[in-house]
Amino acid sequence: MRLYVGGLPYRTNEDELAGLFEQAGTVNSATVITDRETGRSKGFGFVDMSSDEEGQRAIELLNGTTLGNRTIVVNEARERQNGGGGGGGYQRRDSRDSYRSERY
C-alpha cells in the first residue's frame, strides 16, 4: 500500500522516514519529495508498505503524531490525476480568426 505522508519536518530524510514506518511493518520504499531547483524537502513524501494491512496499521499508528515538533498526516496515497501539469495552457489564436468572428 502506498501512503502519503504530509507535514514532515524539512530535515527529514528517506532513511528516517523508513525507520519511522518500520514500526508498522515492512517498508518497501520511502521517498521525501524535494524541490527540483534547490534540492530542499517540500515537507511531504510517500511510503510503500508491503501489504494493505501494514499500511492501515501505519495510518492508525502514525497519523496525527508529532515528528520534530510537527504533526504529520498519514493516509492512503491517491493516484495522480493526468493533465494537471505545471505548464501554462497557451492556446495560439490566429489574428484572422478574431477578425472573422467580429465581422461575420
Secondary structure, DSSP 4 states (H G I P E B T S, - for coil): -EEEEES--TT--HHHHHHHHGGGS-EEEEEEEE-TTT--EEEEEEEEESSHHHHHHHHHHHTT-EETTEE-EEEEPPPPPTT--SS-------HHHHHHHHH-
